[in-house]
Amino acid sequence: MKKLLLIPFLALLLCCKKEQSGKESTALKTVLDDHSFSEPTKAVAKHLDLDINVNFDNRTISGKASWEIDNISKGREIIFDENTLEIQKVTLGDEDKPTKFRLGNEVAFHGKPLYITIEPNTTKVNIYYSTTKDAIALQWLNPLQTADKKHPFLFSQGESIWSRTWIPCQDSPGIRFTYNAKVTVPKDLMAVMSAENPQQKNTTGVYTFRQTKAIPSYLMAIAVGDMQFQSIDDRTGVYAEPSVLKKAANEFAELGNMVKAAEKLYGQYRWGRYDVLVLPPSFPYGGMENPNLTFLTPGVLAGDRSLTSLLAHELGHSWSGNLVTNATWDDIWLNEGFTTYVEHRIGEEVFGIAEARMQDVLSRKVLSDNMAEYGKDNPDTRLKVSTIGKNPDDGLSDIPYEKGYAFLQTVEAAVGRERFDAFVKSWFDNHAFQSVTTEDFMDYFNKNLIKGDKTLEQKINAKAWVYEPNIPSNIITPVSEDFNAIDHIQKTWRQTGIKGLAARIKSTNEKQHFIDYLPADLTQAEIQAIDKEFNFTKGGNFIIKRQWFVQLIRHQYKTAYPDIEAFVIATSRTGSLMTLYKEMIKTPEGKAWAKSIFGKAKPGYHLTTVEAIENILEKA
């Protein structure tokens, strides 16, 4: 894998200070973003008018990106980010006046700076371009890779720094813009975006979109395919392929209640509609919180709504991440830690306290496993990390999610839920539609929650949580009575036998906890008996299969290897695949098996998944 050149891009980000009127002021604040070539304190993009054609024959998107800009310095140059694009020409203004442009030196993962000559009074830059086959953000699927096997499909994935591979943009989470789009697709397909969306196909293949809320570039998203829509209530609904739609709508029947629960906790949902799109299996994540339209893996369709905590997480991003955004990828915990906290609170409101306590225990195990893998002194276990000189995707683990959640849970315990809820709501309200740093949070935290109380400051120990590796000793230890009962079963089933346990261990959470704590000396005969009782290999939902297959790989249960191989080939969910591949490569035989599976699976994986698995196999 290529190494990133250690070149600091002196790119400065906008951070708009929200006025009491609700409008955004033009007050500027500068922060270093190592992952964008742009210099937005000199000239910054404010609004995009996108006019593109989606061509499945040559797998390209081509057209024009017209950017309304603010030439703050009244200089003669604006810089955009691009990666693997073909730039045909650049013009200025509505009159399309030709202007000069040049590409700078390429930097690994980051592409090239696009320097465009402008005039002091320039307010619009038009970039005519086309994507190429190397666009990491775009996944082109042939019909056989979809659920219905009839039509091709396209979807994008912009986070962290991949939007520049399908749109020339100032690709930093600290730069926000509104957009309109006109998208032309084959007439038998439908287009949707991270914006106000159509709810049915038209006869022209031309779709228009509008996003009136300022978003960062990584939340630009598009999907094109044979989709249908089904409403859940007056502001929520589901998009999916026809054969998946009914199942998806049933799975997400609580979606409207989730939005209401989140609003009860953290204030008005500010994005209009909240819909979800169920994608084909090659989508590399569990979900992506694109505004107005969350993209979801089909793996969440368990049939019993048992995996909808993922949906609560993506909904939570409508406040933490989309509304209040990390200004740089060093501050990712502000997106993910807060959202994991919000996810758990939504889950408690909708599904009850027993469910919430089980989720807490599972969450803490994920954190413990990550800490064991990284090592307690590893700087990557800090909340505020350093991604300088790195592909920001490489440093993303469960730590910003779970350590961030544990930190916020610790604060809640120290000040009380009522006071902490008021603080979190005020954080969202006072930073709405802004991009913020960890230092912004710490300053707000100290002024509005600590308020000079030295005893409280020491009790929480926020600086250690945020800026130091490892886990502080004041972490909350969650307890679940339901899991305590499972723990008792674990101590006795070898004496009492497996038969009948499926009637006592019913929910997905309970099954996962049972699987995770099976004895290290599990025998082949015991594995066979457990599988006969629970049917984990053939019948488990996505999460149960993944956790069960970790155990089978660890204990070299070769009877199930064909099922494991089929599972690994059928999904592109990066985090889950990394878990399984890491388990495989622990033995020489497993390493060879992993490489063999990857060779078969690679054509169906998303490019970000390919990079992640290649990195694991190269280190093996």
N, C-alpha and C positions, 0 to 999 in steps of 0.2 A: 504494500500500500504506500502511496505517495505521502511524503511528510510535508506538512505545512511550513512554508518559509516564515521565519520569525520577523515579519515586517509589520511594524505598527502602522495602521492606517489612522492618520490623525483626522478621523471623521467625527464630527460633533453633532450631537443629537438634540432635537427639540424636546422640550418638556413644557407643555402649555399649562399655565396656572389658571385654574378655573375660577371665574368670578362668581359672586353670590347670585347674580342674575341668571346663572346657568349657561352663559355664553363663554366661549374660550377666549382668553386674552392673547396678545401676541408676545407676552413676556417670555424671554428665552433663558434657557439654562443649558450649560454645555457639559457633556459627559463624553468620555472616550469610548467609541465603539470600534473594537478591533476587527469587526467582521463586515464593515462597509467601507467602500472607497469614497462615499459621498461626503461632502462638506456642507451640511445644511445651514450653518450659520452664515454662509455666503449666498447660497441659492438653494431653495428647498421646494420640492414638489408638494402641492396642496390638493389637487384633484386630478383624477384620471378619467378620460373618455376613451374607452377601449372599443375598437371595431375589428373583429377577428373572424376568420374562417377556420373551421375545424375539418381537416381533411384526413379521413381514415385510410385512404389509399396509400398516401405517402407518409402517414403518421406525423403530420406537422400542424402547427397552429401558425397562421400568418395574418398579417394585417397592420394596424396602426395603433400605437399608444400615444395619445395626445395628452400631455401633462400641462396643467395650469401651474405656474410656478410663481414663487415670490423671490425676486432677485434682490435679496436683502442688502448685499454689498454694492449693488449697481455695477457689478463686475461684468466680465465678458466671457464667463465660462460657468457651466453647471456640470456636475459629475453624477452619472448614474452607475449602478451596478449591472453587469451582464455576465452570463456564464453560458457558453456554448451557443449563443444566439448568432444568427446571421443578420447583421444590420445593413439594410439596403440603402437607405438615405435618411437624412434628418432635415426637417424644415422648421421654420418659425412662423407662429401666428396663424390666423385663419386664412391668410393669403398664401400659405405654403411657400414662404420665401426660403430658397435653398440656403443651407449653412454648412460649415465644415464640422467634421467630427473625426475623432481618432480613438483608437483603443490603446490602453496602456499595457504594461507587462502583466502576464498571467501569474496568479498566485494560486497554489494548490487549494482545491475546494472552493475558492472564492471567485474564480473567473477573472475578469479584467475590468478596470475602470473604463467607462465610456465618457470621454471628454467631449462636450458639445459647445461650440462657439455661440454665444448669445450677445445681445446688445443690452445696454443698461436699462432700457424700457421694455425688454422682452417679458411677456406674460404667458406665452404658450410655446411648448416645444413638441413637435410631432416626430415620433420615431417609427419608421417603417421597418418591419423586421419579420423574421420567420424563426421558429424553433427548429431544432435538429434532433436526430435520433439520440443524442447524448443528454437530453433534458432530464435531469434527475427528478424533477417535480412531476413529470407526466408519466402515467402508466397507461399504455395502450393494450387493450385486451382483445384477443380474437373471440369469436362467438363461443368456442368451446371452453373458454376460461370464465364464462358467465354462468349464472344459475339456469337461464332458459335456453342457452346454447343456440340462439337464433341470430343475435345481432352483436356487433362489436361494442366496446365500452371504453370510455376514457374517464380518468379522474386525476386530480392534481393533489399534491401534498407539499405545501410550501415551507413548513417549519423544518429546520430553523432558517437556513439561508438559501433555499432552493427556488423561491419565487422568481429570482433573477434568471432562472433557466427557462422560464416561459413568458415573462414580461420584463422588459428593461425598466428598472425601478431603483429607487433609493432604498435598498433592501436592509433596513435596520428596524428593530422593534420600537425604536425611539422616534420614528418618523411616521406620522399618521396622515391619512388622506381619505377623501370621499371618492366614490367612483360611479360612473354609468358605463354600461357595456351593451354592445350589439354583437350577438354571436350567431353565426350562420353554421348550421349543421345539416347532415343528411335528413331529408324530409320524414323518414320513418323513425327518427330519433328525437329525443328531447334534451334540452340543456337546462341546467340549474347552476346557481352560483351562490357565493356567500353574500346574499343580498335579498331583495324582494323577488320572489320566484313565481313562475307560472304554475298552475296546478293541473294542467293537461296539455297534451301535444297540440300544436297548430298544424296547418296544412302547408306552411311556407318553409319551415325549417329555420326561420329567423326569430330569435328571442332577444328581448331587451330586458335590462336589469338596472336597478338603482340601489346604491348603498349611500344613505344620507348621513350615516354616522362615520366619523373619522376612525379608520382602522389602520394598524400596521400592515406592512406588505405580506408578512407570513400568513395572514388570514385571508389573502386573496385565494379563492378556490373556484374550481369549475368541475363539473361532471357532465358527461354526455352519454346517453344510452337509451335503451328501451325501458322507460320508467313509467310508473303510474303513481298516483297520489291518493291517499285516504286520510280524511280528517279524523282527529280524535276529539277536539272541541273547537271553539271558535278561534283559537290562536295556535293550536298545535296540530301536527299531522305527520304522516310518514310517506316517504318516497321509497320505492323499491321496484325491482323487476316484477312483472306480473305474477309469477309463480311464488314469489316470496311475500308479496304485499299483505295478504290476509294474516299470515303467521306473524309478520312484523307488527301489524296494527294491534293484534291481540297481545303481543309481548309488551308493547309500550302503552297499554291502556291507562296506566297511571301517570302518563307524561304530563297531562294538564294539572293533576294534583301536585306533581313535583314542582312545577313552575309556581303554583300558588304557595306551596310550602317555602320555597326559596324567597318569594316576595315577602312573606310573613316575617322571615328572619332578617332579610337584608335590603328590603326596599324594592321599589318598582323595577320590573323587568323593562329595560329601555330599548329593546331592539325590535319591537313590533311582534312579528310571529316567531315562534320557536318550533321548527320542524326538524326531522331527522331523515337521513338518507342511508339506507342499508346498502353497502357496497359489495362487490364480489370478494372472494376470499383473499385476493392478492393485496388488499389494503394493508399497509405495514403496521398499523397501530390498532389498539382497541377502539379508539375514537379520536376524532379531531374536531375541535370546538369552533369550526368556521361560523362566523356570525350568521344568524337566522337559520342556518342549516348545518347541524352537526353531522359529520360523516362517521359512520359506525361499521365495525366489522360484523359480518354475519355470525361470527362466533358467539355473539351476545344473545342469539335466538335460541335459548335453552328449552323453550316450550312451557316453562313454569314461572317466568319472570324472576328467576333466581339470580340473574346476572345483571339486573338493571341498575346496580350500584354504579356501573360504568356510565350509564346514561346520566345518573345524578352528578357524576364527576364532570361530564362535558357540559351539562346545564350550569353547573357552578362556575364554569369559565365565563359565563355571560356577565358575571360580576368581577371575578378575579382572573384577569388574563385579557379578556376582550374589552371590558370597561376600564379596568386599571391594569396596565400592562408593564411587564418588566422592560426597563429601558435598554438593557443589554442582556446578553445570554449569561453573563456572570450573575445576574439577578433572577435566574429562572425559578428559584424557590418562591419568589413573590407570586408567580403564576401558579405553580404546582402545589406548593405547600398550603397556601390559602385555599386553593380549590379542593384539595383533599379534605381539609377541615370542613369546608362548605358541603362537600359530598356527604360526609358522615352526618352532618347536622340535618341535611335534607332526608337522608335515609332514616334517621331517628324519627323525624316528623311523620314520614309516610309509612314506614314499616314497623316502627315501635322500638322500644328500648332494648328488648332482648336481641333483636337483629343488630342493633347498633353496637352492643357489647361484643357480640361475636365478630363483627367487622373490625372492632378495635384490636382484638387479640390477633386476628389475621394480619392486620396492618403492622402490628409490632413485630410479628415474626418476619415479615418481609424486610423491615428495617434491620433486624438482627442478622438476617442472612446476608444482606448487603454489607453491613459493617464487617462481618466475618470475612467476606470476599475481599474487601478493599483494605482492611487493616485499620485499627483504631487511630493511628497517627497519620493516615493518608490525608493530604490536604483536600482531596476530592470529597471528603466526608464533611467538609464545612458547608454551611448553607450559602454563604457568599463565596463563590468559587472564582477561579481565574481560568478563562478560556483563551487567553492570549496565545497566539501561535498554534491553535488547535482548530479542528473541525468541531464546532460546538455540539454536533450530534454525538461525537465520541465520548464526551464527558457526561452525557445524560444517563443517569441511573435512577433507581427508586429513592435515592437518598433525599433529593430536594422535595419529593412528594411526602415521604414518610417521616423524615426528620423534621421537615417543615410543619407537618401536621402535629407531631409530638410536641414541638415547641409551642405551637398555638394552644394545644390542649393544656400544656403546663401553665401558660398565662391565664387561661380560663379558670383553672383550678385555684390559681393564686388570687384572682380578683373577683371571682364569682361570675356565673354565666350571664346574669342580667347586665352587669357592667361591661363585660367583654363583648356581648352582642351589640351594645350601643357603640362601643369603640369601633368594631369592625364595620358596622353600618356607616359610621361617620367617615371612616377611612375610604370606603367606596364612594360616598357622596362627595367628599372633598377632593377626590382625585379622579373623578369620572372623566373618561375620554382623554386621559393623560398617560404618559409613559414615565415610570418612576424607578429610582434606584433603591438599593438596600439602605443606603444612607438617608434617603428621603423617608423611608419607613422608620428607621431608628429615631430620626429626629421627631417625627410625628408621634411615635410610640412614647418617647420620653416626655414630650410636652403635654400629651393628651391622656396618657394612662398612668405613667409613673409619677409625673408632676412633682418631682423632687423628693419623693418618699424613698429614702435610702434603704429602709428595711425591705420594702417591696422590691426595689431594684436588686438587692442581694438575693432575695428569695427566688426571683425569676431567673436572674443571671443571664440576661438576654445576650450580652456580648459573647459569652462562651458558646451559647447555642448557635449564634450567627457566624462568628468569625474564627472559631476554633474547631479543630477536628474532634472526632469521637462524640460520645453522647454524654451530656452532663448528668450528674447523679440524681437530679431532681425530676427526672423523667417519670411520667405517670405510668404505673403498672396496671393495665386493664385486666378486668376479671369478668368471665362469662360463666354463669351457672350451667348453661347448656353445654359448654365445652368441658367444664369440670366433670359432668356426667360422662362425656366421651372419654376423658382421661381415666376415669374409673373402669370403663369398659376395656381400655387398652391394657390395664393391669390384670384383667381377669379372663380375657377371651381365650387365651391359650389353655386355660383350665376348663372353661365352660363350653368352648367350641364356637365356631363361626356361625353355624346355622341359627337363624332368627335375628341376627344383628341388623339386617336391612330394615326390619320393622321398628327398630329403636334408633337407628341413625338415618334420618330421612332427608333433611334439608341439604342443599348444596354446601352451605357453610359447615355443617356437621360432618358431612362426608369428606370435605377437604381437610378439616382438622384431624379426622381419623387417619386419613392417608398420610398426612404430613408427619405424624408421630408414630407410625408403625415401627416395630423393633428393627434395629440395625442388622440383626442376625436372622431376618425373615427367610424362611426356607421356600424352595420351589413349590412344595406341596401346600404350604400355607398361602402362597400367592394364588395358586390355582383354586383353593377353597374360597378365598376372599372374592375372587373374580366370579366364581360360580354364584356366590351369595348376592353380590351387588351388581354384577354385569358392568363393571367399570370400563373394561376395554371396548366393548361394543356399544354400550348404551349411555355412557356418561356424557354430560355436557362438556363444553370446551375446557373450562377450568378444571373439572374433575379429570378429564382425560389427560391434560397436561401434567397435573400433579401425580396421577397414577403412573403415567409413563416415565416420570423421573424415577419412581421406585423400581419399575421394571427394568429400566436401563441400569440402574445402580446394582440390581441383583441379577443382571444378565438373564432375564427370563425370556429366552429366545422364542418361545412359543408365540409371543405377542409381537415379535419384531416386524412382521409384515404389516400389522395394524399401526405400529409406531411409525414405520416408514410412510405409510399412506397418509397419516395425520400430518407429518412434517412436510410432505410434498404439497398437501392440499391447502395450507395456510401460509400467509406471508406476514403474520403478526410478529414483528421483530423481537419484542421482549420475550415472548413465550418460546420462540425458536431458539433464541440465545440460551435460555435455560436448558433446553433439551440438548443442544449441540455441546454446551459446556459439560454436561453430564456424560455424553458419549465419549468425548476425547480424553477421559480420565484413564482409559486403558488403551494399549496398542491396538487391540482388535476393534474397540469402539471408535478409535480415531480413523481407521480405515473405513469402517462402516459409515461414519459421518461424512467423509469425503465422497463416498459413493452416492449417498443420498443427496448431498448438495449438488453433485453433478447432474442428477436427474431433476432436481427441484428448481435449480437456478433460473431456467427460462420463465418460470411462473412467479418468481419472487419480484417484489418491488426493488428498485435499485438501491434504496437505502438499506433494505434488508440484506441484499447481496453484499454490500460493503461491510455490514456488521458481522455477518457469518464468515466472510473471507478473513476478517481480522482475527476471529476466534481460531479458525483453522490454521492460519499462518503462524500463530503463537503456539500451536499445539506441538 
